Amino acid sequence: MELKKPYYAVIFTNKRTEGDNGYAEMAITMESLARKQDGFLDFETARDGLGIAISYWQSLEAISNWKANVDHQVAQTKGKTAWYSWYKVRICRVEREYEFTI
């Protein structure tokens, strides 16, 4: 993934509660909805005990608009009440990147 710099990364690190409780379906819905938002660039996720989801955005305004999205707010509330025992959100400006490929 080669994105025009600078751009922003929202890093969502979390620990899940037991059971699905509708989480998998909502995760798919939220990713699909985020991809339709102005300023959305890309998304990556990984889970092996600790979950990490990173969304990439063109601007801080785009991130704020996503956080304020009504459907996203429903998911945020459900996250606090049913899906996560802990989470942390970090918002970072990406100015440089590099990668290795065989």
Phi and psi restraints in degrees (value plus and minus 20) as a CYANA .aco file:
   2 GLU   PHI    -135.5   -95.5
   2 GLU   PSI      89.0   129.0
   3 LEU   PHI    -128.5   -88.5
   3 LEU   PSI     127.2   167.2
   4 LYS   PHI     -89.5   -49.5
   4 LYS   PSI     105.3   145.3
   5 LYS   PHI    -114.7   -74.7
   5 LYS   PSI     131.6   171.6
   6 PRO   PHI     -99.0   -59.0
   6 PRO   PSI     137.1   177.1
   7 TYR   PHI    -163.7  -123.7
   7 TYR   PSI     159.1   199.1
   8 TYR   PHI    -140.4  -100.4
   8 TYR   PSI     126.6   166.6
   9 ALA   PHI    -139.9   -99.9
   9 ALA   PSI     111.1   151.1
  10 VAL   PHI    -125.1   -85.1
  10 VAL   PSI      93.2   133.2
  11 ILE   PHI    -122.4   -82.4
  11 ILE   PSI      95.8   135.8
  12 PHE   PHI    -130.8   -90.8
  12 PHE   PSI      84.3   124.3
  13 THR   PHI    -123.1   -83.1
  13 THR   PSI     115.6   155.6
  14 ASN   PHI    -173.7  -133.7
  14 ASN   PSI     141.3   181.3
  15 LYS   PHI    -139.9   -99.9
  15 LYS   PSI     107.8   147.8
  16 ARG   PHI    -103.5   -63.5
  16 ARG   PSI     136.0   176.0
  17 THR   PHI    -104.3   -64.3
  17 THR   PSI     154.3   194.3
  18 GLU   PHI     -91.5   -51.5
  18 GLU   PSI     127.4   167.4
  19 GLY   PHI      60.5   100.5
  19 GLY   PSI     143.0   183.0
  20 ASP   PHI    -104.2   -64.2
  20 ASP   PSI     -67.5   -27.5
  21 ASN   PHI      31.4    71.4
  21 ASN   PSI      14.2    54.2
  22 GLY   PHI      66.1   106.1
  22 GLY   PSI     -15.6    24.4
  23 TYR   PHI     -82.8   -42.8
  23 TYR   PSI     -69.4   -29.4
  24 ALA   PHI     -79.3   -39.3
  24 ALA   PSI     -63.9   -23.9
  25 GLU   PHI     -84.5   -44.5
  25 GLU   PSI     -62.6   -22.6
  26 MET   PHI     -87.0   -47.0
  26 MET   PSI     -57.3   -17.3
  27 ALA   PHI     -80.9   -40.9
  27 ALA   PSI     -62.4   -22.4
  28 ILE   PHI     -84.7   -44.7
  28 ILE   PSI     -64.2   -24.2
  29 THR   PHI     -81.5   -41.5
  29 THR   PSI     -64.3   -24.3
  30 MET   PHI     -87.3   -47.3
  30 MET   PSI     -60.3   -20.3
  31 GLU   PHI     -83.4   -43.4
  31 GLU   PSI     -63.5   -23.5
  32 SER   PHI     -81.1   -41.1
  32 SER   PSI     -63.8   -23.8
  33 LEU   PHI     -85.6   -45.6
  33 LEU   PSI     -63.6   -23.6
  34 ALA   PHI     -80.1   -40.1
  34 ALA   PSI     -61.1   -21.1
  35 ARG   PHI     -81.4   -41.4
  35 ARG   PSI     -40.0     0.0
  36 LYS   PHI    -111.1   -71.1
  36 LYS   PSI     -27.4    12.6
  37 GLN   PHI     -97.8   -57.8
  37 GLN   PSI     121.8   161.8
  38 ASP   PHI     -78.4   -38.4
  38 ASP   PSI     114.0   154.0
  39 GLY   PHI      69.9   109.9
  39 GLY   PSI     -25.5    14.5
  40 PHE   PHI     -92.2   -52.2
  40 PHE   PSI     118.8   158.8
  41 LEU   PHI    -135.2   -95.2
  41 LEU   PSI     -68.6   -28.6
  42 ASP   PHI    -189.3  -149.3
  42 ASP   PSI     156.0   196.0
  43 PHE   PHI    -170.7  -130.7
  43 PHE   PSI     118.6   158.6
  44 GLU   PHI    -156.4  -116.4
  44 GLU   PSI     127.2   167.2
  45 THR   PHI    -168.3  -128.3
  45 THR   PSI     132.0   172.0
  46 ALA   PHI    -171.7  -131.7
  46 ALA   PSI     127.3   167.3
  47 ARG   PHI    -166.6  -126.6
  47 ARG   PSI     104.6   144.6
  48 ASP   PHI    -169.2  -129.2
  48 ASP   PSI      52.9    92.9
  49 GLY   PHI      67.3   107.3
  49 GLY   PSI     -91.0   -51.0
  50 LEU   PHI    -108.1   -68.1
  50 LEU   PSI     111.0   151.0
  51 GLY   PHI    -117.9   -77.9
  51 GLY   PSI     121.5   161.5
  52 ILE   PHI    -155.2  -115.2
  52 ILE   PSI     101.5   141.5
  53 ALA   PHI    -143.0  -103.0
  53 ALA   PSI     109.8   149.8
  54 ILE   PHI    -143.5  -103.5
  54 ILE   PSI     102.5   142.5
  55 SER   PHI    -130.7   -90.7
  55 SER   PSI     125.4   165.4
  56 TYR   PHI    -135.0   -95.0
  56 TYR   PSI     116.4   156.4
  57 TRP   PHI    -156.5  -116.5
  57 TRP   PSI     133.8   173.8
  58 GLN   PHI     -93.9   -53.9
  58 GLN   PSI     -49.4    -9.4
  59 SER   PHI    -174.2  -134.2
  59 SER   PSI     144.0   184.0
  60 LEU   PHI     -86.2   -46.2
  60 LEU   PSI     -53.0   -13.0
  61 GLU   PHI     -81.9   -41.9
  61 GLU   PSI     -62.8   -22.8
  62 ALA   PHI     -82.0   -42.0
  62 ALA   PSI     -58.8   -18.8
  63 ILE   PHI     -84.6   -44.6
  63 ILE   PSI     -65.3   -25.3
  64 SER   PHI     -81.4   -41.4
  64 SER   PSI     -60.6   -20.6
  65 ASN   PHI     -84.7   -44.7
  65 ASN   PSI     -58.4   -18.4
  66 TRP   PHI     -86.6   -46.6
  66 TRP   PSI     -63.8   -23.8
  67 LYS   PHI     -81.1   -41.1
  67 LYS   PSI     -53.6   -13.6
  68 ALA   PHI    -105.3   -65.3
  68 ALA   PSI     -27.3    12.7
  69 ASN   PHI     -78.2   -38.2
  69 ASN   PSI     110.2   150.2
  70 VAL   PHI     -79.6   -39.6
  70 VAL   PSI     -65.1   -25.1
  71 ASP   PHI     -85.1   -45.1
  71 ASP   PSI     -57.7   -17.7
  72 HIS   PHI     -86.2   -46.2
  72 HIS   PSI     -57.1   -17.1
  73 GLN   PHI     -84.1   -44.1
  73 GLN   PSI     -56.2   -16.2
  74 VAL   PHI     -81.1   -41.1
  74 VAL   PSI     -65.1   -25.1
  75 ALA   PHI     -84.8   -44.8
  75 ALA   PSI     -58.9   -18.9
  76 GLN   PHI     -81.3   -41.3
  76 GLN   PSI     -63.5   -23.5
  77 THR   PHI     -83.8   -43.8
  77 THR   PSI     -65.1   -25.1
  78 LYS   PHI     -82.7   -42.7
  78 LYS   PSI     -55.6   -15.6
  79 GLY   PHI     -79.1   -39.1
  79 GLY   PSI     -61.9   -21.9
  80 LYS   PHI     -92.5   -52.5
  80 LYS   PSI     -50.5   -10.5
  81 THR   PHI    -115.9   -75.9
  81 THR   PSI     -41.8    -1.8
  82 ALA   PHI    -158.0  -118.0
  82 ALA   PSI     -47.9    -7.9
  83 TRP   PHI    -125.8   -85.8
  83 TRP   PSI     -46.1    -6.1
  84 TYR   PHI    -143.4  -103.4
  84 TYR   PSI     118.6   158.6
  85 SER   PHI    -113.9   -73.9
  85 SER   PSI     -37.1     2.9
  86 TRP   PHI    -184.3  -144.3
  86 TRP   PSI     125.3   165.3
  87 TYR   PHI    -175.2  -135.2
  87 TYR   PSI     140.6   180.6
  88 LYS   PHI    -160.7  -120.7
  88 LYS   PSI     119.5   159.5
  89 VAL   PHI    -136.4   -96.4
  89 VAL   PSI     110.9   150.9
  90 ARG   PHI    -143.3  -103.3
  90 ARG   PSI     116.1   156.1
  91 ILE   PHI    -137.5   -97.5
  91 ILE   PSI     101.8   141.8
  92 CYS   PHI    -148.0  -108.0
  92 CYS   PSI     125.3   165.3
  93 ARG   PHI    -112.9   -72.9
  93 ARG   PSI     104.8   144.8
  94 VAL   PHI    -117.7   -77.7
  94 VAL   PSI      97.5   137.5
  95 GLU   PHI    -128.8   -88.8
  95 GLU   PSI     -41.5    -1.5
  96 ARG   PHI    -170.7  -130.7
  96 ARG   PSI     129.2   169.2
  97 GLU   PHI    -172.5  -132.5
  97 GLU   PSI     140.3   180.3
  98 TYR   PHI    -173.1  -133.1
  98 TYR   PSI     142.7   182.7
  99 GLU   PHI    -169.3  -129.3
  99 GLU   PSI     146.9   186.9
 100 PHE   PHI    -141.5  -101.5
 100 PHE   PSI     116.2   156.2
 101 THR   PHI    -159.2  -119.2
 101 THR   PSI     119.1   159.1
